[in-house]
Amino acid sequence: MSAMAVVYEVQDPVAAHPGGPAGAGGEVVVVRVHAAPAAPGMPGVPGPRTFCGRDTFAMRAAPQRPAGQPGPTWYDAAYADRVCPACDDAVGTG
């Protein structure tokens, strides 16, 4: 499989944090974990659409794992209950 990026679909920070956006000190709530093909020539940077067809514009890029520590799955185990089934099928680990 070609390079891919992991992105987080997050809860609207303004709705989640009535005092202001998440960047103002609030915590971001990850709603769903998606995978996207990497942008051409930019490993780890998501392309415009996830494997399930969602727009990545409003999503947050997941932290990249060190190359020597890829892990058993493409997503962080802490978010295993929020993985998009269509993206998981496309990546081939589901």
Backbone as XML, in Angstrom:
<?xml version="1.0"?>
<chain id="A" units="angstrom">
  <residue number="1" name="MET">
    <atom name="N" x="0.844" y="-1.185" z="0.000"/>
    <atom name="CA" x="0.000" y="0.000" z="0.000"/>
    <atom name="C" x="0.879" y="1.235" z="0.000"/>
  </residue>
  <residue number="2" name="SER">
    <atom name="N" x="0.442" y="2.276" z="-0.682"/>
    <atom name="CA" x="1.198" y="3.528" z="-0.727"/>
    <atom name="C" x="1.094" y="4.238" z="0.620"/>
  </residue>
  <residue number="3" name="ALA">
    <atom name="N" x="1.828" y="5.331" z="0.749"/>
    <atom name="CA" x="1.849" y="6.081" z="2.006"/>
    <atom name="C" x="0.453" y="6.567" z="2.376"/>
  </residue>
  <residue number="4" name="MET">
    <atom name="N" x="0.214" y="6.601" z="3.669"/>
    <atom name="CA" x="-1.072" y="7.084" z="4.154"/>
    <atom name="C" x="-0.866" y="7.927" z="5.394"/>
  </residue>
  <residue number="5" name="ALA">
    <atom name="N" x="-1.914" y="8.635" z="5.752"/>
    <atom name="CA" x="-1.914" y="9.472" z="6.945"/>
    <atom name="C" x="-3.134" y="9.115" z="7.780"/>
  </residue>
  <residue number="6" name="VAL">
    <atom name="N" x="-2.993" y="9.231" z="9.075"/>
    <atom name="CA" x="-4.106" y="9.011" z="9.993"/>
    <atom name="C" x="-4.630" y="10.375" z="10.403"/>
  </residue>
  <residue number="7" name="VAL">
    <atom name="N" x="-5.951" y="10.526" z="10.340"/>
    <atom name="CA" x="-6.575" y="11.801" z="10.711"/>
    <atom name="C" x="-7.705" y="11.565" z="11.698"/>
  </residue>
  <residue number="8" name="TYR">
    <atom name="N" x="-7.906" y="12.546" z="12.544"/>
    <atom name="CA" x="-8.959" y="12.484" z="13.553"/>
    <atom name="C" x="-10.105" y="13.413" z="13.172"/>
  </residue>
  <residue number="9" name="GLU">
    <atom name="N" x="-11.297" y="12.850" z="13.152"/>
    <atom name="CA" x="-12.510" y="13.660" z="13.029"/>
    <atom name="C" x="-12.817" y="14.097" z="14.454"/>
  </residue>
  <residue number="10" name="VAL">
    <atom name="N" x="-12.832" y="15.389" z="14.689"/>
    <atom name="CA" x="-12.998" y="15.892" z="16.048"/>
    <atom name="C" x="-14.350" y="16.562" z="16.222"/>
  </residue>
  <residue number="11" name="GLN">
    <atom name="N" x="-14.777" y="16.579" z="17.471"/>
    <atom name="CA" x="-16.018" y="17.274" z="17.805"/>
    <atom name="C" x="-15.784" y="18.752" z="17.594"/>
  </residue>
  <residue number="12" name="ASP">
    <atom name="N" x="-16.783" y="19.451" z="17.093"/>
    <atom name="CA" x="-16.671" y="20.889" z="16.866"/>
    <atom name="C" x="-16.183" y="21.556" z="18.150"/>
  </residue>
  <residue number="13" name="PRO">
    <atom name="N" x="-14.977" y="22.139" z="18.138"/>
    <atom name="CA" x="-14.431" y="22.711" z="19.370"/>
    <atom name="C" x="-15.306" y="23.792" z="19.982"/>
  </residue>
  <residue number="14" name="VAL">
    <atom name="N" x="-16.005" y="24.570" z="19.162"/>
    <atom name="CA" x="-16.860" y="25.623" z="19.709"/>
    <atom name="C" x="-18.048" y="25.004" z="20.435"/>
  </residue>
  <residue number="15" name="ALA">
    <atom name="N" x="-18.649" y="23.959" z="19.845"/>
    <atom name="CA" x="-19.780" y="23.296" z="20.497"/>
    <atom name="C" x="-19.335" y="22.536" z="21.738"/>
  </residue>
  <residue number="16" name="ALA">
    <atom name="N" x="-18.136" y="21.955" z="21.678"/>
    <atom name="CA" x="-17.647" y="21.167" z="22.807"/>
    <atom name="C" x="-17.175" y="22.043" z="23.954"/>
  </residue>
  <residue number="17" name="HIS">
    <atom name="N" x="-16.804" y="23.290" z="23.656"/>
    <atom name="CA" x="-16.230" y="24.171" z="24.655"/>
    <atom name="C" x="-16.904" y="25.531" z="24.583"/>
  </residue>
  <residue number="18" name="PRO">
    <atom name="N" x="-17.988" y="25.702" z="25.344"/>
    <atom name="CA" x="-18.734" y="26.956" z="25.267"/>
    <atom name="C" x="-17.890" y="28.201" z="25.540"/>
  </residue>
  <residue number="19" name="GLY">
    <atom name="N" x="-16.778" y="28.063" z="26.259"/>
    <atom name="CA" x="-15.943" y="29.213" z="26.562"/>
    <atom name="C" x="-15.078" y="29.646" z="25.392"/>
  </residue>
  <residue number="20" name="GLY">
    <atom name="N" x="-15.090" y="28.892" z="24.310"/>
    <atom name="CA" x="-14.261" y="29.257" z="23.162"/>
    <atom name="C" x="-13.727" y="28.020" z="22.473"/>
  </residue>
  <residue number="21" name="PRO">
    <atom name="N" x="-12.931" y="28.208" z="21.441"/>
    <atom name="CA" x="-12.390" y="27.080" z="20.699"/>
    <atom name="C" x="-11.404" y="26.258" z="21.520"/>
  </residue>
  <residue number="22" name="ALA">
    <atom name="N" x="-11.184" y="25.023" z="21.089"/>
    <atom name="CA" x="-10.292" y="24.121" z="21.802"/>
    <atom name="C" x="-8.889" y="24.697" z="21.917"/>
  </residue>
  <residue number="23" name="GLY">
    <atom name="N" x="-8.471" y="25.482" z="20.930"/>
    <atom name="CA" x="-7.146" y="26.083" z="20.962"/>
    <atom name="C" x="-6.970" y="27.045" z="22.128"/>
  </residue>
  <residue number="24" name="ALA">
    <atom name="N" x="-8.061" y="27.438" z="22.758"/>
    <atom name="CA" x="-7.993" y="28.370" z="23.875"/>
    <atom name="C" x="-7.799" y="27.634" z="25.198"/>
  </residue>
  <residue number="25" name="GLY">
    <atom name="N" x="-7.314" y="26.393" z="25.139"/>
    <atom name="CA" x="-7.030" y="25.656" z="26.365"/>
    <atom name="C" x="-7.930" y="24.462" z="26.577"/>
  </residue>
  <residue number="26" name="GLY">
    <atom name="N" x="-8.955" y="24.288" z="25.753"/>
    <atom name="CA" x="-9.848" y="23.148" z="25.905"/>
    <atom name="C" x="-9.260" y="21.905" z="25.282"/>
  </residue>
  <residue number="27" name="GLU">
    <atom name="N" x="-9.863" y="20.765" z="25.596"/>
    <atom name="CA" x="-9.392" y="19.497" z="25.055"/>
    <atom name="C" x="-10.198" y="19.117" z="23.821"/>
  </residue>
  <residue number="28" name="VAL">
    <atom name="N" x="-9.522" y="18.611" z="22.802"/>
    <atom name="CA" x="-10.174" y="18.173" z="21.572"/>
    <atom name="C" x="-10.732" y="16.772" z="21.804"/>
  </residue>
  <residue number="29" name="VAL">
    <atom name="N" x="-11.969" y="16.537" z="21.370"/>
    <atom name="CA" x="-12.604" y="15.233" z="21.523"/>
    <atom name="C" x="-12.582" y="14.528" z="20.173"/>
  </residue>
  <residue number="30" name="VAL">
    <atom name="N" x="-11.878" y="13.392" z="20.104"/>
    <atom name="CA" x="-11.807" y="12.609" z="18.875"/>
    <atom name="C" x="-13.088" y="11.795" z="18.746"/>
  </residue>
  <residue number="31" name="VAL">
    <atom name="N" x="-13.802" y="12.006" z="17.646"/>
    <atom name="CA" x="-15.059" y="11.318" z="17.396"/>
    <atom name="C" x="-14.835" y="10.063" z="16.567"/>
  </residue>
  <residue number="32" name="ARG">
    <atom name="N" x="-13.961" y="10.153" z="15.553"/>
    <atom name="CA" x="-13.722" y="9.035" z="14.637"/>
    <atom name="C" x="-12.288" y="9.126" z="14.128"/>
  </residue>
  <residue number="33" name="VAL">
    <atom name="N" x="-11.675" y="7.962" z="13.916"/>
    <atom name="CA" x="-10.316" y="7.893" z="13.376"/>
    <atom name="C" x="-10.406" y="7.390" z="11.940"/>
  </residue>
  <residue number="34" name="HIS">
    <atom name="N" x="-9.827" y="8.142" z="11.016"/>
    <atom name="CA" x="-9.864" y="7.808" z="9.594"/>
    <atom name="C" x="-8.443" y="7.647" z="9.056"/>
  </residue>
  <residue number="35" name="ALA">
    <atom name="N" x="-8.343" y="7.027" z="7.893"/>
    <atom name="CA" x="-7.079" y="6.939" z="7.162"/>
    <atom name="C" x="-7.289" y="7.599" z="5.812"/>
  </residue>
  <residue number="36" name="ALA">
    <atom name="N" x="-6.233" y="8.235" z="5.329"/>
    <atom name="CA" x="-6.295" y="8.917" z="4.031"/>
    <atom name="C" x="-5.001" y="8.660" z="3.282"/>
  </residue>
  <residue number="37" name="PRO">
    <atom name="N" x="-5.070" y="8.600" z="1.958"/>
    <atom name="CA" x="-3.824" y="8.525" z="1.202"/>
    <atom name="C" x="-3.011" y="9.787" z="1.493"/>
  </residue>
  <residue number="38" name="ALA">
    <atom name="N" x="-1.708" y="9.640" z="1.575"/>
    <atom name="CA" x="-0.850" y="10.805" z="1.813"/>
    <atom name="C" x="-0.840" y="11.705" z="0.581"/>
  </residue>
  <residue number="39" name="ALA">
    <atom name="N" x="-0.676" y="12.989" z="0.817"/>
    <atom name="CA" x="-0.556" y="13.941" z="-0.285"/>
    <atom name="C" x="0.698" y="13.596" z="-1.088"/>
  </residue>
  <residue number="40" name="PRO">
    <atom name="N" x="0.654" y="13.746" z="-2.401"/>
    <atom name="CA" x="1.811" y="13.403" z="-3.228"/>
    <atom name="C" x="3.095" y="14.115" z="-2.781"/>
  </residue>
  <residue number="41" name="GLY">
    <atom name="N" x="4.135" y="13.331" z="-2.547"/>
    <atom name="CA" x="5.420" y="13.877" z="-2.146"/>
    <atom name="C" x="5.485" y="14.388" z="-0.722"/>
  </residue>
  <residue number="42" name="MET">
    <atom name="N" x="4.438" y="14.127" z="0.069"/>
    <atom name="CA" x="4.386" y="14.636" z="1.444"/>
    <atom name="C" x="3.963" y="13.524" z="2.399"/>
  </residue>
  <residue number="43" name="PRO">
    <atom name="N" x="4.838" y="12.590" z="2.722"/>
    <atom name="CA" x="4.476" y="11.488" z="3.612"/>
    <atom name="C" x="3.922" y="11.992" z="4.942"/>
  </residue>
  <residue number="44" name="GLY">
    <atom name="N" x="2.855" y="11.385" z="5.399"/>
    <atom name="CA" x="2.238" y="11.772" z="6.660"/>
    <atom name="C" x="1.259" y="12.922" z="6.569"/>
  </residue>
  <residue number="45" name="VAL">
    <atom name="N" x="1.227" y="13.603" z="5.439"/>
    <atom name="CA" x="0.277" y="14.711" z="5.248"/>
    <atom name="C" x="-0.921" y="14.157" z="4.490"/>
  </residue>
  <residue number="46" name="PRO">
    <atom name="N" x="-2.118" y="14.276" z="5.064"/>
    <atom name="CA" x="-3.283" y="13.676" z="4.397"/>
    <atom name="C" x="-3.656" y="14.370" z="3.090"/>
  </residue>
  <residue number="47" name="GLY">
    <atom name="N" x="-4.108" y="13.567" z="2.145"/>
    <atom name="CA" x="-4.673" y="14.095" z="0.916"/>
    <atom name="C" x="-6.044" y="14.683" z="1.216"/>
  </residue>
  <residue number="48" name="PRO">
    <atom name="N" x="-6.789" y="15.090" z="0.213"/>
    <atom name="CA" x="-8.053" y="15.790" z="0.438"/>
    <atom name="C" x="-9.209" y="14.926" z="0.934"/>
  </residue>
  <residue number="49" name="ARG">
    <atom name="N" x="-9.141" y="13.602" z="0.719"/>
    <atom name="CA" x="-10.244" y="12.723" z="1.122"/>
    <atom name="C" x="-9.719" y="11.488" z="1.846"/>
  </residue>
  <residue number="50" name="THR">
    <atom name="N" x="-10.500" y="11.027" z="2.814"/>
    <atom name="CA" x="-10.172" y="9.779" z="3.494"/>
    <atom name="C" x="-10.508" y="8.600" z="2.584"/>
  </residue>
  <residue number="51" name="PHE">
    <atom name="N" x="-10.102" y="7.406" z="2.973"/>
    <atom name="CA" x="-10.433" y="6.221" z="2.186"/>
    <atom name="C" x="-11.942" y="5.978" z="2.133"/>
  </residue>
  <residue number="52" name="CYS">
    <atom name="N" x="-12.683" y="6.494" z="3.119"/>
    <atom name="CA" x="-14.140" y="6.325" z="3.112"/>
    <atom name="C" x="-14.843" y="7.471" z="2.382"/>
  </residue>
  <residue number="53" name="GLY">
    <atom name="N" x="-14.057" y="8.445" z="1.864"/>
    <atom name="CA" x="-14.628" y="9.519" z="1.063"/>
    <atom name="C" x="-14.906" y="10.821" z="1.782"/>
  </residue>
  <residue number="54" name="ARG">
    <atom name="N" x="-14.581" y="10.914" z="3.065"/>
    <atom name="CA" x="-14.839" y="12.161" z="3.797"/>
    <atom name="C" x="-13.743" y="13.189" z="3.529"/>
  </residue>
  <residue number="55" name="ASP">
    <atom name="N" x="-14.117" y="14.449" z="3.584"/>
    <atom name="CA" x="-13.188" y="15.559" z="3.392"/>
    <atom name="C" x="-12.262" y="15.659" z="4.610"/>
  </residue>
  <residue number="56" name="THR">
    <atom name="N" x="-10.962" y="15.772" z="4.394"/>
    <atom name="CA" x="-10.012" y="15.849" z="5.504"/>
    <atom name="C" x="-9.755" y="17.284" z="5.975"/>
  </residue>
  <residue number="57" name="PHE">
    <atom name="N" x="-10.332" y="18.266" z="5.314"/>
    <atom name="CA" x="-10.049" y="19.671" z="5.605"/>
    <atom name="C" x="-10.222" y="20.023" z="7.086"/>
  </residue>
  <residue number="58" name="ALA">
    <atom name="N" x="-11.313" y="19.620" z="7.692"/>
    <atom name="CA" x="-11.590" y="19.986" z="9.081"/>
    <atom name="C" x="-11.066" y="18.959" z="10.082"/>
  </residue>
  <residue number="59" name="MET">
    <atom name="N" x="-10.356" y="17.937" z="9.600"/>
    <atom name="CA" x="-9.830" y="16.897" z="10.490"/>
    <atom name="C" x="-8.435" y="17.271" z="10.962"/>
  </residue>
  <residue number="60" name="ARG">
    <atom name="N" x="-8.026" y="16.651" z="12.043"/>
    <atom name="CA" x="-6.696" y="16.887" z="12.601"/>
    <atom name="C" x="-5.790" y="15.706" z="12.273"/>
  </residue>
  <residue number="61" name="ALA">
    <atom name="N" x="-4.589" y="15.986" z="11.850"/>
    <atom name="CA" x="-3.625" y="14.921" z="11.586"/>
    <atom name="C" x="-3.192" y="14.299" z="12.909"/>
  </residue>
  <residue number="62" name="ALA">
    <atom name="N" x="-3.135" y="12.980" z="12.932"/>
    <atom name="CA" x="-2.670" y="12.273" z="14.122"/>
    <atom name="C" x="-1.160" y="12.394" z="14.206"/>
  </residue>
  <residue number="63" name="PRO">
    <atom name="N" x="-0.613" y="12.328" z="15.408"/>
    <atom name="CA" x="0.850" y="12.354" z="15.518"/>
    <atom name="C" x="1.445" y="11.151" z="14.784"/>
  </residue>
  <residue number="64" name="GLN">
    <atom name="N" x="2.552" y="11.364" z="14.100"/>
    <atom name="CA" x="3.189" y="10.266" z="13.375"/>
    <atom name="C" x="3.971" y="9.400" z="14.349"/>
  </residue>
  <residue number="65" name="ARG">
    <atom name="N" x="3.962" y="8.103" z="14.075"/>
    <atom name="CA" x="4.746" y="7.172" z="14.880"/>
    <atom name="C" x="6.177" y="7.143" z="14.365"/>
  </residue>
  <residue number="66" name="PRO">
    <atom name="N" x="7.133" y="6.928" z="15.258"/>
    <atom name="CA" x="8.511" y="6.784" z="14.792"/>
    <atom name="C" x="8.621" y="5.605" z="13.827"/>
  </residue>
  <residue number="67" name="ALA">
    <atom name="N" x="9.441" y="5.741" z="12.801"/>
    <atom name="CA" x="9.566" y="4.726" z="11.757"/>
    <atom name="C" x="9.906" y="3.351" z="12.310"/>
  </residue>
  <residue number="68" name="GLY">
    <atom name="N" x="10.686" y="3.270" z="13.356"/>
    <atom name="CA" x="11.078" y="1.986" z="13.918"/>
    <atom name="C" x="10.037" y="1.358" z="14.818"/>
  </residue>
  <residue number="69" name="GLN">
    <atom name="N" x="8.929" y="2.078" z="15.073"/>
    <atom name="CA" x="7.897" y="1.588" z="15.983"/>
    <atom name="C" x="6.517" y="1.688" z="15.339"/>
  </residue>
  <residue number="70" name="PRO">
    <atom name="N" x="6.278" y="0.961" z="14.237"/>
    <atom name="CA" x="5.013" y="1.124" z="13.534"/>
    <atom name="C" x="3.787" y="0.614" z="14.295"/>
  </residue>
  <residue number="71" name="GLY">
    <atom name="N" x="3.937" y="-0.366" z="15.170"/>
    <atom name="CA" x="2.800" y="-0.888" z="15.916"/>
    <atom name="C" x="1.998" y="-1.890" z="15.106"/>
  </residue>
  <residue number="72" name="PRO">
    <atom name="N" x="1.120" y="-2.626" z="15.774"/>
    <atom name="CA" x="0.353" y="-3.683" z="15.104"/>
    <atom name="C" x="-0.805" y="-3.170" z="14.244"/>
  </residue>
  <residue number="73" name="THR">
    <atom name="N" x="-1.241" y="-1.950" z="14.458"/>
    <atom name="CA" x="-2.353" y="-1.386" z="13.688"/>
    <atom name="C" x="-1.960" y="-0.004" z="13.166"/>
  </residue>
  <residue number="74" name="TRP">
    <atom name="N" x="-2.723" y="0.499" z="12.228"/>
    <atom name="CA" x="-2.430" y="1.819" z="11.652"/>
    <atom name="C" x="-2.894" y="2.962" z="12.543"/>
  </residue>
  <residue number="75" name="TYR">
    <atom name="N" x="-3.707" y="2.668" z="13.541"/>
    <atom name="CA" x="-4.255" y="3.698" z="14.425"/>
    <atom name="C" x="-3.745" y="3.495" z="15.846"/>
  </residue>
  <residue number="76" name="ASP">
    <atom name="N" x="-3.869" y="4.525" z="16.654"/>
    <atom name="CA" x="-3.479" y="4.465" z="18.056"/>
    <atom name="C" x="-4.479" y="3.572" z="18.795"/>
  </residue>
  <residue number="77" name="ALA">
    <atom name="N" x="-3.981" y="2.629" z="19.557"/>
    <atom name="CA" x="-4.838" y="1.670" z="20.267"/>
    <atom name="C" x="-5.836" y="2.362" z="21.202"/>
  </residue>
  <residue number="78" name="ALA">
    <atom name="N" x="-5.510" y="3.540" z="21.680"/>
    <atom name="CA" x="-6.417" y="4.270" z="22.573"/>
    <atom name="C" x="-7.722" y="4.656" z="21.876"/>
  </residue>
  <residue number="79" name="TYR">
    <atom name="N" x="-7.697" y="4.687" z="20.536"/>
    <atom name="CA" x="-8.878" y="5.067" z="19.763"/>
    <atom name="C" x="-9.482" y="3.886" z="19.005"/>
  </residue>
  <residue number="80" name="ALA">
    <atom name="N" x="-9.170" y="2.683" z="19.401"/>
    <atom name="CA" x="-9.643" y="1.490" z="18.688"/>
    <atom name="C" x="-11.168" y="1.442" z="18.568"/>
  </residue>
  <residue number="81" name="ASP">
    <atom name="N" x="-11.871" y="1.976" z="19.538"/>
    <atom name="CA" x="-13.336" y="1.952" z="19.504"/>
    <atom name="C" x="-13.922" y="3.043" z="18.596"/>
  </residue>
  <residue number="82" name="ARG">
    <atom name="N" x="-13.076" y="3.890" z="18.025"/>
    <atom name="CA" x="-13.551" y="4.992" z="17.180"/>
    <atom name="C" x="-13.055" y="4.901" z="15.743"/>
  </residue>
  <residue number="83" name="VAL">
    <atom name="N" x="-12.481" y="3.771" z="15.360"/>
    <atom name="CA" x="-11.934" y="3.605" z="14.011"/>
    <atom name="C" x="-13.057" y="3.479" z="12.995"/>
  </residue>
  <residue number="84" name="CYS">
    <atom name="N" x="-12.943" y="4.205" z="11.904"/>
    <atom name="CA" x="-13.915" y="4.130" z="10.812"/>
    <atom name="C" x="-13.809" y="2.749" z="10.164"/>
  </residue>
  <residue number="85" name="PRO">
    <atom name="N" x="-14.891" y="1.980" z="10.133"/>
    <atom name="CA" x="-14.828" y="0.633" z="9.560"/>
    <atom name="C" x="-14.464" y="0.634" z="8.073"/>
  </residue>
  <residue number="86" name="ALA">
    <atom name="N" x="-14.943" y="1.615" z="7.318"/>
    <atom name="CA" x="-14.634" y="1.667" z="5.882"/>
    <atom name="C" x="-13.151" y="1.954" z="5.662"/>
  </residue>
  <residue number="87" name="CYS">
    <atom name="N" x="-12.574" y="2.844" z="6.440"/>
    <atom name="CA" x="-11.138" y="3.132" z="6.325"/>
    <atom name="C" x="-10.335" y="1.912" z="6.756"/>
  </residue>
  <residue number="88" name="ASP">
    <atom name="N" x="-10.758" y="1.247" z="7.810"/>
    <atom name="CA" x="-10.057" y="0.057" z="8.282"/>
    <atom name="C" x="-10.070" y="-1.030" z="7.202"/>
  </residue>
  <residue number="89" name="ASP">
    <atom name="N" x="-11.202" y="-1.216" z="6.564"/>
    <atom name="CA" x="-11.293" y="-2.197" z="5.471"/>
    <atom name="C" x="-10.373" y="-1.812" z="4.318"/>
  </residue>
  <residue number="90" name="ALA">
    <atom name="N" x="-10.325" y="-0.525" z="3.989"/>
    <atom name="CA" x="-9.495" y="-0.067" z="2.875"/>
    <atom name="C" x="-8.010" y="-0.253" z="3.164"/>
  </residue>
  <residue number="91" name="VAL">
    <atom name="N" x="-7.626" y="-0.035" z="4.417"/>
    <atom name="CA" x="-6.232" y="-0.196" z="4.798"/>
    <atom name="C" x="-5.873" y="-1.688" z="4.852"/>
  </residue>
  <residue number="92" name="GLY">
    <atom name="N" x="-6.859" y="-2.515" z="5.192"/>
    <atom name="CA" x="-6.632" y="-3.958" z="5.157"/>
    <atom name="C" x="-6.254" y="-4.595" z="6.477"/>
  </residue>
  <residue number="93" name="THR">
    <atom name="N" x="-6.539" y="-3.944" z="7.596"/>
    <atom name="CA" x="-6.207" y="-4.560" z="8.879"/>
    <atom name="C" x="-7.457" y="-4.978" z="9.645"/>
  </residue>
  <residue number="94" name="GLY">
    <atom name="N" x="-8.630" y="-4.741" z="9.075"/>
    <atom name="CA" x="-9.875" y="-5.016" z="9.799"/>
    <atom name="C" x="-10.302" y="-6.442" z="9.752"/>
  </residue>
</chain>
